[in-house]
Amino acid sequence: MDFMQSEKGKNERKKIADLTKTLGTVSPDKSAIMFKIAVHDEQALNMFLDGSNPVSKPIFDEVMESYEIFELNKV
């Protein structure tokens, strides 16, 4: 989490999504953390999450074990 709150991390996240619209929560059984984000560059998001982003790669290698991306559509 230190990286995500650092200036370096925030700058990378700003390239991907609107940080003012990001909502975070913990699952009811406290086994996962979930974020709802307003993405404006889906390709950059995928690079950030798959470890191919050069800035987030070291952090990705250190802490990421798995992730899920859900696409929400207005009904």
C-alpha positions as a Markdown table, in Angstrom:
| # | Residue | x | y | z |
|---|---|---|---|---|
| 1 | Met | 0.0 | 0.0 | 0.0 |
| 2 | Asp | 2.9 | 2.4 | 0.5 |
| 3 | Phe | 3.5 | 2.5 | -3.2 |
| 4 | Met | -0.1 | 3.2 | -4.0 |
| 5 | Gln | -0.1 | 6.2 | -1.6 |
| 6 | Ser | 3.3 | 7.5 | -2.7 |
| 7 | Glu | 3.6 | 10.4 | -5.2 |
| 8 | Lys | 5.1 | 8.0 | -7.7 |
| 9 | Gly | 2.2 | 5.6 | -7.3 |
| 10 | Lys | -0.5 | 8.3 | -7.4 |
| 11 | Asn | 1.0 | 9.7 | -10.6 |
| 12 | Glu | 0.8 | 6.3 | -12.3 |
| 13 | Arg | -2.8 | 5.7 | -11.1 |
| 14 | Lys | -3.8 | 9.2 | -12.4 |
| 15 | Lys | -2.7 | 8.0 | -15.9 |
| 16 | Ile | -5.2 | 5.2 | -15.6 |
| 17 | Ala | -8.2 | 6.4 | -13.6 |
| 18 | Asp | -9.9 | 9.3 | -11.9 |
| 19 | Leu | -8.6 | 9.0 | -8.3 |
| 20 | Thr | -11.4 | 11.2 | -6.9 |
| 21 | Lys | -14.0 | 8.5 | -7.9 |
| 22 | Thr | -12.1 | 5.5 | -6.5 |
| 23 | Leu | -14.0 | 3.7 | -3.8 |
| 24 | Gly | -12.4 | 0.9 | -1.7 |
| 25 | Thr | -13.9 | -1.6 | 0.6 |
| 26 | Val | -13.3 | -4.9 | 2.3 |
| 27 | Ser | -15.3 | -8.1 | 1.6 |
| 28 | Pro | -17.7 | -9.2 | 4.3 |
| 29 | Asp | -15.5 | -12.1 | 5.3 |
| 30 | Lys | -12.4 | -9.8 | 5.2 |
| 31 | Ser | -10.6 | -12.1 | 2.8 |
| 32 | Ala | -10.3 | -9.5 | 0.0 |
| 33 | Ile | -10.0 | -5.8 | -0.7 |
| 34 | Met | -12.1 | -4.5 | -3.6 |
| 35 | Phe | -11.9 | -1.2 | -5.4 |
| 36 | Lys | -14.4 | 0.5 | -7.7 |
| 37 | Ile | -12.5 | 2.8 | -10.1 |
| 38 | Ala | -13.4 | 5.1 | -12.9 |
| 39 | Val | -11.0 | 3.9 | -15.6 |
| 40 | His | -10.2 | 6.2 | -18.6 |
| 41 | Asp | -7.3 | 4.1 | -20.1 |
| 42 | Glu | -8.2 | 0.4 | -19.9 |
| 43 | Gln | -5.0 | -0.7 | -21.7 |
| 44 | Ala | -2.9 | 1.2 | -19.1 |
| 45 | Leu | -4.9 | -0.5 | -16.3 |
| 46 | Asn | -4.1 | -3.9 | -17.8 |
| 47 | Met | -0.4 | -3.1 | -18.0 |
| 48 | Phe | -0.5 | -1.8 | -14.4 |
| 49 | Leu | -2.2 | -5.1 | -13.2 |
| 50 | Asp | -0.2 | -7.6 | -15.3 |
| 51 | Gly | 3.2 | -6.2 | -14.2 |
| 52 | Ser | 4.3 | -4.8 | -17.6 |
| 53 | Asn | 4.2 | -1.2 | -16.4 |
| 54 | Pro | 7.8 | -0.3 | -15.8 |
| 55 | Val | 7.1 | 1.9 | -12.7 |
| 56 | Ser | 4.8 | -0.6 | -10.9 |
| 57 | Lys | 6.7 | -3.8 | -12.0 |
| 58 | Pro | 8.9 | -4.0 | -8.9 |
| 59 | Ile | 5.9 | -3.6 | -6.6 |
| 60 | Phe | 3.9 | -6.0 | -8.7 |
| 61 | Asp | 6.6 | -8.7 | -8.4 |
| 62 | Glu | 6.7 | -8.2 | -4.6 |
| 63 | Val | 3.1 | -8.2 | -3.6 |
| 64 | Met | 0.7 | -9.3 | -6.4 |
| 65 | Glu | -0.5 | -12.9 | -6.3 |
| 66 | Ser | -3.8 | -12.6 | -8.0 |
| 67 | Tyr | -6.4 | -10.1 | -9.2 |
| 68 | Glu | -9.8 | -10.0 | -10.7 |
| 69 | Ile | -11.2 | -7.3 | -12.9 |
| 70 | Phe | -15.0 | -6.9 | -13.1 |
| 71 | Glu | -16.6 | -4.7 | -15.7 |
| 72 | Leu | -19.7 | -3.0 | -14.4 |
| 73 | Asn | -22.4 | -1.9 | -16.9 |
| 74 | Lys | -25.3 | 0.4 | -16.1 |
| 75 | Val | -28.6 | -1.5 | -16.3 |
